[in-house]
């Protein structure tokens, strides 16, 4: 029996080798991307914890532990991996459907500044976002939120979560079955 396979041409060999090389490079890029995302998550958690300990020593620092934070990577401008549209951030759950969000904000030519935002449910089913910066402001804003938990001021951020079924009748009077 004779061998009927055609020998690989130089061009076919080059294409095969180039394809293998490209696959190795793309796998390396994916590994680097995963490592960058994990590093950003860890950095966001570390910064959130450190800066919260410094800015809120009498309140949040006593309630929120380092491992309570969940870090999220940056979102980039049109896929450009060196220009952030949104910086890495961290979030911690405070119970009773309340969250604390931490990120860094910056203006051109300025150093990034930490920013904390309380995210609390509103009676309308959406969420209120309240910027806080120190223990005193946090105490004042938490008291205001608690005192007015049954009032919607109309400045809420939409929630992706639908209101609970038992709240629909209250929120949509006279529209039974609207859900």
Kinemage of the C-alpha trace (Angstrom):
@kinemage 1
@onewidth
@group {chain A} dominant
@subgroup {mainchain}
@vectorlist {calphas} color= white
{ca unk a 1} P 0.000 0.000 0.000
{ca unk a 2} L 1.371 3.360 -0.961
{ca unk a 3} L 1.062 6.590 1.016
{ca unk a 4} L -1.406 8.847 -0.812
{ca unk a 5} L -1.222 11.786 1.597
{ca unk a 6} L 0.197 14.930 0.130
{ca unk a 7} L 3.108 16.456 1.938
{ca unk a 8} L 2.328 19.654 3.789
{ca unk a 9} L 3.274 22.701 1.765
{ca unk a 10} L 5.262 25.430 3.400
{ca unk a 11} L 2.263 27.749 3.270
{ca unk a 12} L -0.015 25.145 4.941
{ca unk a 13} L 2.633 24.547 7.628
{ca unk a 14} L 2.971 28.303 8.155
{ca unk a 15} L -0.809 28.677 8.519
{ca unk a 16} L -0.953 25.807 11.014
{ca unk a 17} L 1.931 27.217 13.070
{ca unk a 18} L 0.500 30.748 12.960
{ca unk a 19} L -2.863 29.443 14.134
{ca unk a 20} L -1.245 27.579 17.032
{ca unk a 21} L 0.806 30.637 17.961
{ca unk a 22} L -2.266 32.869 17.864
{ca unk a 23} L -4.158 30.458 20.116
{ca unk a 24} L -1.326 30.485 22.687
{ca unk a 25} L -1.190 34.311 22.613
{ca unk a 26} L -4.976 34.654 23.013
{ca unk a 27} L -4.938 32.212 25.949
{ca unk a 28} L -2.198 34.315 27.553
{ca unk a 29} L -4.278 37.479 27.010
{ca unk a 30} L -7.265 35.814 28.692
{ca unk a 31} L -5.105 34.739 31.646
{ca unk a 32} L -3.745 38.294 31.989
{ca unk a 33} L -7.282 39.705 31.819
{ca unk a 34} L -8.491 37.337 34.570
{ca unk a 35} L -5.509 38.289 36.734
{ca unk a 36} L -6.139 42.022 36.118
{ca unk a 37} L -9.814 41.645 37.059
{ca unk a 38} L -8.946 39.737 40.233
{ca unk a 39} L -6.302 42.326 41.169
{ca unk a 40} L -8.867 45.114 40.681
{ca unk a 41} L -11.406 43.264 42.838
{ca unk a 42} L -8.837 42.817 45.608
{ca unk a 43} L -7.675 46.433 45.324
{ca unk a 44} L -11.276 47.681 45.530
{ca unk a 45} L -11.909 45.646 48.682
{ca unk a 46} L -8.630 46.710 50.309
{ca unk a 47} L -9.239 50.396 49.540
{ca unk a 48} L -12.855 50.248 50.690
{ca unk a 49} L -11.867 48.663 53.972
{ca unk a 50} L -8.856 50.908 54.641
{ca unk a 51} L -10.595 54.140 53.701
{ca unk a 52} L -13.785 53.216 55.566
{ca unk a 53} L -11.746 52.473 58.694
{ca unk a 54} L -10.141 55.932 58.395
{ca unk a 55} L -13.248 57.962 57.523
{ca unk a 56} L -15.793 56.200 59.761
{ca unk a 57} L -13.863 55.021 62.848
{ca unk a 58} L -16.848 55.294 65.205
{ca unk a 59} L -19.550 53.751 63.020
{ca unk a 60} L -18.900 51.716 59.875
{ca unk a 61} L -15.426 50.628 61.021
{ca unk a 62} L -17.096 48.902 63.973
{ca unk a 63} L -19.737 47.174 61.868
{ca unk a 64} L -18.156 46.347 58.497
{ca unk a 65} L -15.255 43.891 58.409
{ca unk a 66} L -12.727 43.538 55.577
{ca unk a 67} L -14.247 40.270 54.376
{ca unk a 68} L -17.748 41.824 54.223
{ca unk a 69} L -16.824 43.722 51.049
{ca unk a 70} L -17.317 42.352 47.527
{ca unk a 71} L -15.033 43.894 44.914
{ca unk a 72} L -15.905 44.652 41.298
{ca unk a 73} L -13.492 45.459 38.449
{ca unk a 74} L -13.422 48.622 36.377
{ca unk a 75} L -15.593 49.111 33.319
{ca unk a 76} L -13.559 50.383 30.420
{ca unk a 77} L -14.207 53.008 27.757
{ca unk a 78} L -15.058 51.225 24.494
{ca unk a 79} L -12.850 48.255 25.330
{ca unk a 80} L -9.716 50.365 25.854
{ca unk a 81} L -8.038 48.492 28.696
{ca unk a 82} L -6.254 51.484 30.187
{ca unk a 83} L -9.086 54.045 30.366
{ca unk a 84} L -11.792 53.458 32.967
{ca unk a 85} L -15.336 54.606 32.409
{ca unk a 86} L -16.128 53.440 35.926
{ca unk a 87} L -13.407 52.741 38.494
{ca unk a 88} L -13.233 49.496 40.452
{ca unk a 89} L -15.619 49.523 43.399
{ca unk a 90} L -16.659 47.517 46.426
{ca unk a 91} L -20.055 46.925 47.980
{ca unk a 92} L -21.138 45.566 51.354
{ca unk a 93} L -24.582 44.516 52.502
{ca unk a 94} L -25.726 46.274 55.695
{ca unk a 95} L -28.920 44.224 56.231
{ca unk a 96} L -32.545 45.380 55.844
{ca unk a 97} L -31.979 45.715 52.064
{ca unk a 98} L -29.396 48.463 52.619
{ca unk a 99} L -26.007 48.539 50.906
{ca unk a 100} L -22.850 50.623 51.111
{ca unk a 101} L -20.989 51.312 47.870
{ca unk a 102} L -17.385 52.559 47.814
{ca unk a 103} L -15.414 53.792 44.828
{ca unk a 104} L -12.852 56.387 43.853
{ca unk a 105} L -13.893 59.442 41.891
{ca unk a 106} L -11.509 61.766 40.145
{ca unk a 107} L -11.464 64.965 38.207
{ca unk a 108} L -8.838 65.596 35.523
{ca unk a 109} L -5.600 66.707 37.142
{ca unk a 110} L -6.756 65.796 40.667
{ca unk a 111} L -6.046 62.899 42.973
{ca unk a 112} L -8.827 60.292 43.208
{ca unk a 113} L -11.126 60.802 46.193
{ca unk a 114} L -13.024 58.055 48.014
{ca unk a 115} L -16.796 58.144 47.729
{ca unk a 116} L -19.286 56.211 49.806
{ca unk a 117} L -22.933 55.865 48.877
{ca unk a 118} L -25.639 54.352 51.041
{ca unk a 119} L -28.166 52.540 48.892
{ca unk a 120} L -31.406 52.017 50.792
{ca unk a 121} L -34.863 50.853 49.722
{ca unk a 122} L -37.595 53.417 49.233
{ca unk a 123} L -41.267 52.894 49.868
{ca unk a 124} L -41.902 53.281 46.111
{ca unk a 125} L -39.898 50.119 45.358
{ca unk a 126} L -36.834 51.898 44.002
{ca unk a 127} L -33.701 52.818 45.931
{ca unk a 128} L -32.414 55.992 47.510
{ca unk a 129} L -28.742 56.827 47.057
{ca unk a 130} L -27.215 58.941 49.801
{ca unk a 131} L -23.586 60.090 49.628
{ca unk a 132} L -21.828 59.969 53.011
{ca unk a 133} L -18.328 61.059 53.956
{ca unk a 134} L -17.851 60.832 57.730
{ca unk a 135} L -19.346 59.536 60.983
{ca unk a 136} L -21.380 62.684 61.660
{ca unk a 137} L -22.908 62.837 58.176
{ca unk a 138} L -23.631 59.117 58.271
{ca unk a 139} L -25.447 59.477 61.616
{ca unk a 140} L -27.462 62.444 60.325
{ca unk a 141} L -28.399 60.719 57.059
{ca unk a 142} L -29.272 57.396 58.672
{ca unk a 143} L -31.562 59.199 61.107
{ca unk a 144} L -33.222 61.083 58.238
{ca unk a 145} L -33.686 57.856 56.277
{ca unk a 146} L -35.132 56.085 59.303
{ca unk a 147} L -37.446 58.986 60.161
{ca unk a 148} L -38.765 59.111 56.581
{ca unk a 149} L -38.734 55.434 55.606
{ca unk a 150} L -42.428 55.663 54.657
{ca unk a 151} L -41.969 58.703 52.396
{ca unk a 152} L -40.786 58.799 48.791
{ca unk a 153} L -39.119 62.084 47.899
{ca unk a 154} L -39.135 61.253 44.181
{ca unk a 155} L -35.365 61.246 43.800
{ca unk a 156} L -34.946 57.477 43.806
{ca unk a 157} L -32.823 55.387 41.478
{ca unk a 158} L -34.713 52.662 39.633
{ca unk a 159} L -34.369 49.160 40.935
{ca unk a 160} L -34.073 46.152 38.667
{ca unk a 161} L -36.097 44.220 41.205
{ca unk a 162} L -39.883 44.277 40.985
{ca unk a 163} L -41.749 45.229 44.166
{ca unk a 164} L -42.945 42.299 46.208
{ca unk a 165} L -46.405 41.027 45.345
{ca unk a 166} L -47.844 42.082 48.698
{ca unk a 167} L -46.774 45.679 47.991
{ca unk a 168} L -48.298 45.931 44.496
{ca unk a 169} L -51.825 46.684 45.743
{ca unk a 170} L -50.460 49.488 47.917
{ca unk a 171} L -48.271 50.916 45.151
{ca unk a 172} L -50.863 50.539 42.384
{ca unk a 173} L -54.246 51.192 44.035
{ca unk a 174} L -57.229 50.245 41.943
{ca unk a 175} L -55.110 48.286 39.489
{ca unk a 176} L -55.549 44.744 40.791
{ca unk a 177} L -53.921 42.224 38.529
{ca unk a 178} L -51.545 44.825 37.110
{ca unk a 179} L -48.651 42.515 37.801
